Every structure is written in C-alpha cells, then in structure tokens.
C-alpha cells in the first residue's frame, strides 16, 4: 500500500475510534483502541506520523470530555490522564517506528539464495534459469551481498603444486 493510502486508512480508522468513544458514552471509554492507529502509523508511516496520531487522538479524547462530559471528570484528572495517554502512545509510536526501521534495514542487507541450485559435479558452475552455466562466485555475488577471496586448501596444494613444494610428511623430504 502507498503512503497516501496508509494515511487515508489511518485517518478513517482514527475517526472511527473517536466516534466509538463518543457513542459508548461516559462510562465506557476506548482510549486503549488508540493503540491501533498509532501503532500502524508508526510502523508504516514512521515515527513522526505515529507521534502525530498519538497527540491528535488524545486531543480528540480531551475535546470529547470538554464538550460532552465536562461535569463528570475534574479537569485535573483529565489533564493527568491525557498526559499519561500521550506519554504511553508516543512511546509506543517511537518504539514501533524504530522496530520497523530496523526490520527494513535488515531486509535491505539480507539477500538469501533459496531453493535448489543446479551445480556441475566437476567444475562447480551453476546453471542459471536461462540455461547458461556460470561460475559459482559470479552467481552468488550477483544474487547476494557476498564477496569472495580465493586461495586453495592443503589437498589442492598437494595435488596441483606438490611437485614444486616439499611437505614435512613426504618421504622424499625426510630422506633427502
């Protein structure tokens, strides 16, 4: 979904939450439901949007009390409740936005090679989907963030360079 769609969905959701809060009257309050639009805004739109939704929704709740329920709740109690709600919802928005940002950064860094790779038993080239055989280093480098450095193991050293090198356990080096 695009950012504009998320904004639209979250504004409509927030209006619905506020209307639900108004419709249920003075004894049943739904500020806990404010977590949904604030959390979604923090996740999909970022920290500032999440904080904006938190402050706006708490402001709407205070407005409802001032207009509709002023005789039921003392002003100091509502101010304290509003402060607590803002602190909790802003903290939630910041936390969710941070987790979402870390998830996106991790997703950018991690590229996984999945499935079965058709590999030649002899030369170790990999067959691409278009049928072309490619060196394993090139194939992996093009499809992930991995890089290669080359060397050779002791067995290959013996096999390919053995006649040029002396090894401690060779009989020729021990006798001569």
N, C-alpha and C positions, 0 to 999 in steps of 0.2 A: 504494500500500500504506500502511496506517496505521502509526503509530509502534509500536504494540503488536506488529503483525505483523513489523515490521523487527527489533524486539528478539528476538522468538521465533526468527526465521530466523537471526539472527546468533549467538544463543546455541547453537542446534543446529549451525551451521557451525563455531563455535569448539570445541565438544565434539568434532566430527568431526576437526578439525585436530589437537587434542591426542591423540585416540585413534590417529590415523595416526602421530603422532610416537612414541607408545608402541609401536605394533605393528611399526614398522620397526626397532626395536632400537637398540643403542648406536652403531652405525657410520653409520647414515643418519638425519639429523635434518631436520626440516621447519619450522624456525622462520621461514624465508622465506615460508612459506604463511600465516603470521600476518598478513601484509600485507593479505590479502583481507578478513577480518572487520574489521580495524582501519580499513581504507580505506572499506569500506561503512558502518561505524558513523559515521565522521567525516562522510561525505557525507550520509547520510540522517537521522542522529540528532543530529549536532552534535559540537562539539569535546570536550566532557566525556565523552560516550559513547565516542568514539574513544580518548581517553586511558584511560578505564576498561578498555576491551577490550585495549589495549596492555599495561597493567600486569598485568591478570589473566592474559593468555596467557603473558607472560614469567614470572609467578609459577608458573603451571602447569608450564612447562618446567623451572624450578628445582626444583619439587616432584618431577618425574619423575626428575631427576638425584639428588636426595637419597634418594629411596626405592628406585629401581631401578638406578641407575648410579653410585652413590657411590664405588665402588672404581676407576672408570675415569678420572675427571676430578678434578684437585685443586680444592679449594674456592675458592682464589684465582682460578683460571682461570674457573670457572663464575660467580663474582661479577663478574668483569670482563666476561665475555660477556653476562651478564644486564644489566649497566649499559649496555653498547653497544646491546643489543636494545631496552631501554626507551627510550633516547635517540632511536634511529632511528625506532621505531614511534610514539612520542609526537610527534616532529617531523612524521612523515607524517600523523598524525591531525589535528594543528593545521593543517597546510598544506591538506589536503583539505577540512577544515571551512571554512577561510577561502575557498577557491575556490568551494565550494558556496554559501556565504553571498553572495558577490559575484554568482554566477550568479542566485540567487533575487532579489536586489535589482535586478539589471539586467532580469530578466524582468518585475518589477513596474513598472519605469519605461518599458519599451518596449512600446508597443502599435502594431501595424503594420496599416495598411489594405492588404488584399491583394485581388487579383482585378481584374476589370473593373468599373468604376463607370459605370452608365448616366447620362450627363450631357446636359442640354439644350444644343444648339448655340447657342442665343440667350441665354437668361438664366443659364445655367451651374448650374441647380439639378440636384440628383442625385435619382434615383428610388430610394427605399428598397425593400426586398423586399416590403413590403406595398402597393406601388404609389403611395404618396404622394410628391410631389415636395418636396424640402427644400433650403433654401439650402446652398450648399457649406460655408460657415463653420459652420453648425449641425451638418451631417452629420459633418464632420471632428472638430469639438470633442467631440461625443458619443461618438466611437469612438476617440479618441486623447487624448493629453495636450497636443496642440497648441492654441494660442490665437491669435487673430487681432487685428491692429490694422488700421485702414482708412486709406487715402489714395487718391490717384489718380495715374496716370502722366502724363507730359507729353502724350501723344497724346490721352488723355481730357480733360485740362485744356483743350487747344485745342478739342476737339470740343464740350464741354459749357459751357465758360466763356470761350471765345475772344472773344465779342463784348464781354465785360466787362474783359478783360485785354489789355494790349499786350505783344507779343513782340518781342524785338530783331530778328528776321529778317523781321518783317512789313513790307510795302512801305508800308502806311499810317503806321506809326510812323516810318519813315525819311523820308517826305516831309513829315510834318506835325509 
